[in-house]
């Protein structure tokens, strides 16, 4: 139900885009790895089940914030399609399994429907490390005759997934591996921190050049996941859109420099705190231009939320999507809510309107779902967001937190006609 002003506090858990890869990294060492600040979301459950099928014992602790992963001496090496199709991050078991077991059979992944995300850089990089990789019957099959060896790898694009897979393969390779044009996201830094604690030697963390000195073996560790900057950013936009006052705890403002600066430009006040930040806005936002780029640029995963903000802002703004060509599928649903958005290639022109009109819409991916919920908060009447499992994949307790902040949001069961 639209019209609520969000006010209060919300706490962010560990980052989805980090914890899934940390869970995959646990495969690199026999024994018990414990991860703290693990969000209770569908994607974590999918990854946990995948690890179980690889021979691990995965248990969420009673406090609900930690996951223990007992990794066997020799993990299994086949990741089946029924799980992989739901979770693109499952491709990140490829590097660890290849390094530990000498073979990895991973079904070609699914995940969000936001455009093509080829695996060419994963394959080319692993082949430089000495792997043989082929595609067969819907599986990517990687093998090695002997231990992987160090190599110099240049990524054509700073791909997060390729950087992670090559990093996790290289830590157990023989010699030195250099990854140039590596991704620099905070989640990459988090994985490097965990791998270093496990015994890996990695130089250049946080830069575009990673130098990995391979070691013979790694040890299991206890690690706390970096806070989820995308969930924190979503709450920040929600505060700005609803003319609210929301304090986001367990968040890193320095991981959201550009996004928070855009909110300040739109008229919000952002106060950085010791354990998070506070976003306040008491007027209709001003439209802000957005250009998505790899980190430290503006994150593509906050683009739908900012389109939602611009749709009710004063003025017009241009949103340019440089990473995923299908992100703008979300725009069709915004138009159903009355938004004035025109797309041309990878550009979207958003002309702000004083109000939107509630309507039934459908989420096609995690961030589109979040953006539609935010739009529903400021639309007149009732907005129904179908396929909410997408939101569940990335946001822990989203509906409960919205209610705590003052929103009128409920989950309903819908009987689909067959």
N, C-alpha and C positions, 0 to 999 in steps of 0.2 A: 504494500500500500504506500503510495507516494506521499510526500509532504513532510516527513520526519526530519528533524535536525539532529545529527549525530553529536553526542557529547559524552565524554567520559574517558576511560582508559581501556586499552586493549594490549595484550601481550603477544608478541610474535615468537614462533618456535623456530627450530632450525630450518635451514633452507632445503626445500625439496630438491632443487637442482644440484645441491651438494650431497645430501645424505644418500641419495640413490647411488651416486658414484662411490661414496665412502663404503657403502655396503658391498659394492662390487670389488673395491680395493681390499676388503677383508680376505678375499680369496687368495691373496698373495702370501699369506702366512698361516701355517697350521696352528690351531689353538683357538683361544677365546678372545675375540675382539668385542669391546663394548662401546657403543655409540650413545652419547647423551644428546638431549634436545632433538629427539627424532619426532617429527610431526606425525600425528595420527591421521593419515590420509590414505586414500586408495592406492596411490602409486607405491607407497612404502609396503603395503600389503602385497602388491603384485611382485615387487622385488624380493620380499621375504619368501614368498612361495617359490620364486625362481631359484633362490639360493637353496631352499630345502630340496628341490629336485636335483640340485647339483651335489647333494650329499651333506649339506650343512644343517645344523640344528639352530633355528632362529626363534628367539623368544622375546616378546615385549615384556619388560619388567612391570611389576605391580604399580609402580609410580606413574606408568604411562608415558614417561619421557625418555626412556632408555630402551635400547634393543641390544641383546646379546647374541653374537653369532659364533657358533662353534664350528670351525672349519676343519675338515678331515685332512689326513696326510696326503691323500690323493683324491681331490674332488672329481666328480663326474664332469663331462665336458660338453654335454648337449643341452642347449636351451631351446625348448620346443615352441612352436608357433602359437599355441593357444594362449600362452602368457606374453610372449614377445610382441604379439600384435597389439596388445593393450598398452605397451610401455616402451617408448623409444629408448629410454635410458638402459634397457636391457642389453643393447649393443655394447655397453661398457664392460660386460663380462668377457668380451673377446680378448682384450689385451692380457688381463690377469690369467685367464685359463690357458692361453697360449704360452705364457711365460712359465706357469707352474706345471702344466700337464703335457705340454708339447702339442696339444691339439685343442681346437675349439670349434664346435658346430653350433652356430647361432642363427636362428631363423631371422630372415630379413624383417626389420622392426616396423611397428605401427606407431601409435601415439596420436598426437594432435594433427588435425587435418588443416595445416597452415601452409602447405607447399612442399616442394621437393627438397629433400635434405640428403643428397647422395652420400655414399660411403667411399667414394673414390679416394679421398685423402687418407682415410683409415687404412684402406688396402695398400695404397702406394707406400705409405710410411712403414707398415708392418713388413712389406716385402723388402724394403731397404734394410730392415733389421734382421733379415734372413729367413722370413716366413714364406711359405707357399700358400697362396690364398686363391680359392676358386668359389664360384657360385654354382650350386647344384640343388635342384628340386626345392627351391625356395629357401635354401640355407646358405649362409656364408661359412665356408669351411677353411680354417687356417691350421696349418701344420708346420712343424719344424723338425728337421732331421737331427739337429744338435742344438746346443744353447744359442739363443739369439745373440747377435753381436751389435756393438755400437755403430752408429752411422749418423751422418748429417742429413737432416730432413727439413725441407722448406715447405711450409704449407701455403698453398695458393691463396687461402683465406684463413683468418684466425678462428678456425672452427673449434668450438668448445669440445665437442665430442671427440674429434680426431686428436686434439691435444691431450685429452684425458686418456684415451686408449693407448696412444704411443707412450705417454708418460708411464702408465702402469705396466706396459710391456718392457720399457727400457730399464726400469729399476732393477730387474733381474737379468739384464743382458750382460754380455761379456764386453767390457770396455766402456767408452764414453759415447753417449748419444747427445747430439745437439738438435733441438727443435727450434727452428727460426720461424718468425711470424706466428708464434704461439698465442693462444687466447690468454687474456689477462684478467678474466673475471674473478671476483672474490671467491667464487666457488672453486676455481683452479688453485688459488692460493691455499684454500682450506684443504684440498686433497694433498697438495705438496706438504703441508704441515703434518698431516697424518702419516704420509709416507716417510717423511723425515723421522718422525717419532718411531716408526717401525724399523728404522735402520738404513733408509735410503739416503743417498747423497745427491742433493739437487741444488744447483746454483742458478741465480737469476730469477728466483721466485718473484712473481708480480711484474716481470718485464716480458717483452716479446721474444726473448731468447732464453730457453731453458737448457741447461747443461746437466746431464744426468750421468753420474758415475755408477755403473752397475755393481751390484753386490751379489754374493752367493746366496744369501737367504735373508728373509725379513722375519720380524717377531710381531705377534699380535699386541695391540695396544688398547688403551681407553682414550677416547677422543670426544670432544664436545663440538657439535656442528655449528658452523657460522650461522648467525641469524638470517632469516629469509628477507632479503631486500625487496623482493617483488611483492610479497604480502604486505610488508611495511609500506611500500609505495602505494599499494591499492588502498590501504586505510588512509593514507595522506590525501589521496585524490578524493576519497569519499568525504572526508572532512571539508575539503575545499568546495565540493559540489553542493553539499547540503547546508553550507554556511554554518558549519559546526565548529566544535572545539574538541579535538581528539588528541590524547597523549598516547604515543606508541612506545611501549616498553620493550626491552631486549632487542633493540634495533640499532643499526649503524648508519648514522646520517652521512658519514663519509663515503658510504657505498652508493649513495643516492644523490650525489652533488648536483648533477644536471637536472634531474627530475624535481628535486626540491627547489632549485633555482627557478625552474619553470613555474612552480606553484607560487613562489614569491612574485614573479612577473605577472601572474594572473590575479594578484591581489591578496594572497594569503600571507599570514605571519607565521614563520617557522622558527621555533626556539629549540636549539640543540641542548639536550640534557645529558647527564652522565651515563644513563642507561637507555637512551633513545632520543625521541624528539616530540615536539608538540606542534600541531598544525591548527591554526585558527583562521576563520574567514567569516565576516559578517555582512558581506555584500555579494551581489552576483559576480562571478568570476569574469575576468577579461580573457579573451581568446589568446592562445599562445601557439606559435609554430613549433612543430616537432619534426626532427629528422633522426630516424633510428640508425644506430651504428654499433659495431662491436664495442664492448667495454674498453675504455671508460666513457664511451658515447652514450647517448640516450638508449635505454633498453627497449628492444622490440616488445618484450613482455609487459610493458606498461603503455604501449601504444593504444590498445582498445580503451583503456580507462581514460586516457587523455582525449580520445575522440569523444567519449561520453561527456567529459568536462566541457570540451569546446562546443558541444551540441547545445548547451544551455548558457553559454558565455556571451558576453557583450562583444560584438565584432565578428570577424571571420579569421580563420587560421588555415594554414596549409600543413598537412601532415604527410611526410614522405617516409615510405617504408622501404628500406634498403636491404633487408635481410630475408624476409619470407614473402613470396609473391601472393600467397593466398590469404594473408592476414585480413585483407579488406572484405572477405566474405562476410565478416561481422557487420559491415556497413549496411547490408540489406536488412538486417534485423533492426538496426538503429533507425532506418527509414520507416519501418513499421511503427516505431514509437513516435514518429513525426519529426525526426531529425532531418535537417537539410544538409546532406552530405553528397558530394559528387566526386566520383573517382575517375582518374585518367592514368592508366598504367600503375606506377607505384606512387602516385600522388593522390591525395584526397583533400578536397576543399570543403571545409566545415563552416557553415554560416550559423552562428548561434541564434537560438530562439528563446523567448522568455519562458516557454514551458514545453514539455513533451506530453504525450498522451499515452496512458497505459494500454498495453496490448499483449497478446500472446507472442512470444518470441522463442527462438531455439538457440542454445549454446552449441557451437561446433568445436570449441576447444576450451582449455582452462581459462585463459585470460579474456577471451570473448565472453564466456559465461560471467566472469567477474564484472566486466564492463557493462553487460546488460543488467546485472543486479544493481550496479551503481546508477545506471540510467533510470531504472525502475524506482529508485529512492526519490527521484526528483520529478517523476512523471505524475500527471494528474490521474487519479484512479488506480486501478489494479493492473500490475504487470505480472504475467506468468512466464517464468523462464523454464522451458522444457529441457530435457537432458541434463539435469543438474549434476549427474555423476561426473561430468567434466570438472565442475567447480570442486567437487569432493576430492578430485585427484590432486589438487594443489593447495587447498585452504582447509585447515583444521578448524572445526567448530564454527564455520563461517556464519551460519544462521544464528547460533547462540550468541556470538559476539555482536552481531548486528542488533539483536534484541537488547543486549546489555547496554548498547550505546543509544537505544531509543527508537530503533526502527521497528516497523510492524511487518515482519517477514515470517512466513510459515512454510513448511514443507507439506505438500499434499501428494497423495497417491493418485495417479491417473490411469484409468483403464484405456489402453490403446485399442482402437478398432482393428480387427484383422481381416 
